[in-house]
Amino acid sequence: MPALKAPERPCRACGGTIPAQPSGPGRPRDYCSRKCRTDYHHRQEQAAIARERAAEVERRRFEYERRVYGKREADRLARERARNRSERSA
């Protein structure tokens, strides 16, 4: 029986168990199935798109506030929002 390369470990997508693999070339598997791999990468892409959209909304909001309130007040409001976000995440 060949030596096992990697012990059982959790799938990155679903948390299910990936069976131990025999030693040989290549790196250990990260996903229990092709579907889990596809789903994981799809979720990563969707998260990246959501972050880009949030950044765009923030940029447009800043531009609007700059036009309406002026640069100094828009800068103050942006700093206040950033501080509130950091307090919520902490």
PyMOL commands that set and color helices and strands:
alter all, ss='L'
color gray80, all
select helices_A, chain A and resi 34-69+71-89
alter helices_A, ss='H'
color red, helices_A
select strands_A, chain A and resi 4-6+9-10+17-18+21-22
alter strands_A, ss='S'
color yellow, strands_A
deselect
rebuild
show_as cartoon
